[in-house]
Amino acid sequence: MAPRWLFVGAALLIACVGTVAAQGSGRDYPQWRGVNRDGAASAFAEPAMWPEALTRKWKVDVGEGYATPLVVANIVYIFTRRNGTEVMTALDAETGQERWHTSYPAPYAPARLAAAHGVGPKATPLFHNGGLFTLGITGIVSAFDAATGKIAWQTPAAPEHPSYGMAVSPVGDENLVIVHSGNHGPLTAFDANTGAVSWTGIGRGAYASPIIVELSGVRQVVTMTQTSVVGVSLSDGTRLWEHPWPSRGTPSAITPILYGETLIVGGQAAGVTALKPARRDSTWVVEVVWETTEVSLFLSNPVLVGNTLFGLSEKARGQFFALDADTGHVLWLGQPRQASNTAVVKAGDLLLLLNDDAELIVARSNRSGFEPLKRYTVANSETWAQPTVSGNRVFVKDVRSISLWTLN
């Protein structure tokens, strides 16, 4: 039976703000890259006319970190770092008023080469079954009651972690919360209610976050390791298939994208590749559908709009691109030196592109060329976190603050 905190927490949240949906509904944005982990905005409607400037409704200092804000039942949940602690904060989405915050000690000293990339946290929380689940920069996995902020269970820090700290955003399914933690640690499925380990799978996790998909009728977790792309059984963590991924010392940080029965994966050294894992009798076979090194993906996750992949290539110091998802043919490359990193959000047939210098570009998802419509400034410091687009609202996390901007 689920513990009392789960039922009480969910009941309180419902009483306060309305129905809670475990997987998100309407304008909810419950996890990394949105409801379906594909970079899509929630309930977005294009304005009849784009304003000359966006309206900032509120701004709140919440601390450092690159985690995406979550929005569930009109509450914003943000995972940050303050004074050597990791902090989960709940804010009213309309006013920015704090409902609660909970912190715990999380000492962390980044490696010398990683110091410029911040002290985290870097993994986005997961809202699932009335709880909030986080992976801290040192591998601490925590479960919070979403209504009160009370910590239900928590794991110790990982014995070791990658040079840039942990960045894998948890994913949930039914009673499981799944995350890859530790430099050599296994992919682990936790019981969402108790924190007990349900199964462990492949080790050597990278920086990319996993997705849950169904291929050849088998539900599975697809993730990147430091040397491969792998699919494991959702029921017990058994490895189903694995395909080598030549990272050549560069980080694997791009979340796989499902396109029909094909998986699109990318990296800094290996470019972009489409793989088709399929079960033939009792054996899994992985077909390389296409591959290209004309574009390179470092930290910026692309999005699919129809059969077109849009994103920011690391080449030429930041170059927007469009790629045919069926063939791998690069349709166009934009101007060089556009950004060190861009968070790409698909909003209908539009792209919302938040550059690391706080410029938000609204562009049409055009297969013929880059078509920007409007450009806005949405912060006065760097913006490395993925924004959350919920209805006509854009929640932006900068170095220390979170702001709500509206599109009307």
C-alpha positions, 0 to 999 in steps of 0.5 A: 500500500502507498504511504500516507504521505502520497495520499495526503499530499495529493489530496492537499494539492487537489484541494488547493489548486484543482485536479492533479494529473500525474502525467500532466494535462492542459497547461501542465509541464511535469518533467524534462522537455514537457509532457512527452519529453519531446520539447513541446510547449503545453497548451500553446496558442499563437497570439494574433499579433506578437507584442513588441515586448513581453510582459514580466509579471513577476521575478523571484530569487530562487538560487543557482541551477539549470533545472527546468521549472515545472508547472503542475496545477498552477504551481511552479516547482523549481530545483536550485542551489543555495549556500551549499544546499539543494532546494526545492521550492514551490511558487504560485504560478500567477503571483510568484508567491512562495508556498514552501521550500525544502532544502538539504545539505549537498556539498559539491566542489566541481572539477577545475575544468567544470567550474565554469559550468556551475554548481548545479543542480542540472537535472530537471525534477519529475512530478509523478503520482503526487510526488516530486523526484529530483537528482542532485548534482552529486547523485542524491535522489530525493522524493518530496510531497508536492503539497507540503515539501516534506521529504518522503525518502532520499538516497545518499550521494553517489560514491563518484560522479561525472566531471560536470556533476549529475545531469540526468533528469528522472523519468516515471512510469506507474510506480517507478522512478528511473534515473541514471546516477553516478559516474559508473553507477547503474540505471536504477528504478526506484519504487516511487512510494518507498525509495526501494530499488526495484531493479538496476540495469546498465552502468556508465551513465552519461549526461543524457536523460532517458525516455520511455518508448515502445519498440516492437511491442516492448516497452523499454527505457532508452538512454545513453551511456558513455559509450553506447545507446541502449534499450532496457526492459521497463519491467526488470532492467534487462538489456534488450539491445545496445548500439555503440556510440563513439563519444571520443571523450566528449559528453553524451548529453542529448536526450534521444527522440522517438520518430515512429519506430526510429530513434534519433540520437546526437552528440558532439563528436558523432553528429546525428544518427537515426537508429531502428531497433527491432525484435526479430524472433528472440533477437534484437537488431539495430539498423542505422537508418541514416547518419550525418556529421554535417551538424553536431549536438553538444548541449542543445536538444533539438525538436521534431516538427512533423518530419523535420528536426530543428536545432542548434549545431555546435559547429560554426560556434552555434548554427541553427539548422533543419534536417529531414528526419526521414533521410538525414539530409540537412535542409539548411544551415543558419548564420554562424556564431548565434549562441553557445547554447540554445533551448529549443521549444516547439510550439505548434508550428513555431520554434521558441529559441532561448539563447544563453544570452537571454535572447528569446527568438520566435521563429517559424518552423520552416524547411526552407530556411531560418525564419525569425519573427520576433526577438525578446530579452527575458533576463539580465543574466545568462539563461542556460536552463530550458524555459517552460512554455505553458499556455501564453506563459513563459517561465525563464530561469536565469543565473539566480532568478525565475521570471514569468513572462506573458505573450499577450 
